[in-house]
Amino acid sequence: MLYVATLVDGVDDTSRIIRRTLMRYLTLGSLIVFQATSVRVKKRFPTMDHILEAGMLDLCLLAVGQILCGIFILQILLCFQR
């Protein structure tokens, strides 16, 4: 989080939105990796539908991720695309 805050500087609305979006994508990417590696997280979020219901994932983002190349790669691509 500190790295994102120092990488995207500025106090205007655009910088704030970019920081918030990057953190949302990084958090979702971490959640997906933890879902694949942690039993506790896998019990809490057994499927992508559960992540969707929790509000951590948008339906449009899920559809794009499934079409392109899988949800793991999508989060990394979105972070570096901005």
C-alpha positions in Angstrom: 0.0 0.0 0.0 2.8 2.4 0.8 4.4 1.6 -2.6 1.2 2.5 -4.4 0.8 5.7 -2.4 4.4 6.8 -3.3 4.2 5.7 -6.9 1.0 7.6 -7.6 1.4 11.0 -6.1 -1.0 13.9 -6.1 -3.9 15.1 -4.1 -6.4 15.6 -6.9 -9.4 13.4 -7.6 -7.7 11.6 -10.5 -4.8 10.5 -8.4 -7.1 9.4 -5.6 -9.2 7.3 -8.0 -6.1 5.7 -9.5 -4.7 4.8 -6.1 -8.1 3.4 -5.0 -8.4 1.3 -8.2 -4.9 -0.1 -7.9 -5.4 -1.1 -4.3 -8.7 -2.7 -5.2 -7.1 -4.8 -8.0 -4.1 -5.7 -5.8 -6.4 -6.8 -2.9 -8.5 -8.9 -5.2 -5.4 -10.5 -6.7 -4.2 -11.3 -3.2 -7.6 -12.8 -2.3 -7.5 -15.0 -5.4 -4.0 -16.2 -4.7 -4.9 -16.9 -1.0 -8.0 -18.7 -2.2 -5.8 -21.1 -4.2 -3.3 -21.6 -1.4 -5.1 -21.2 2.0 -7.7 -23.6 3.3 -9.2 -21.0 5.6 -9.7 -18.5 2.7 -11.0 -21.4 0.4 -13.6 -22.2 3.0 -14.7 -18.5 3.2 -14.7 -18.0 -0.6 -15.1 -21.5 -2.2 -16.0 -20.1 -5.7 -15.8 -16.9 -7.6 -19.5 -16.4 -7.0 -18.8 -16.1 -3.3 -16.2 -13.4 -4.0 -18.8 -11.7 -6.3 -21.4 -11.8 -3.5 -19.0 -10.3 -1.0 -18.5 -7.3 -3.3 -14.8 -7.9 -3.9 -15.4 -8.6 -7.6 -17.5 -6.9 -10.2 -19.6 -8.9 -12.6 -18.1 -7.2 -15.7 -14.6 -7.8 -14.4 -15.4 -11.5 -13.8 -16.7 -11.8 -17.4 -13.7 -10.1 -18.9 -11.3 -12.3 -16.8 -13.0 -15.5 -17.9 -12.9 -14.5 -21.6 -9.3 -13.2 -21.8 -6.9 -15.4 -20.0 -8.1 -16.4 -16.5 -8.7 -14.5 -13.4 -5.2 -14.8 -12.0 -3.5 -13.1 -14.9 -6.3 -10.4 -15.2 -5.5 -8.8 -11.9 -1.8 -8.4 -12.8 -2.6 -7.1 -16.3 -5.1 -4.5 -14.9 -2.6 -3.2 -12.3 0.1 -2.6 -14.9 -2.3 -1.3 -17.6 -3.1 2.0 -15.7 
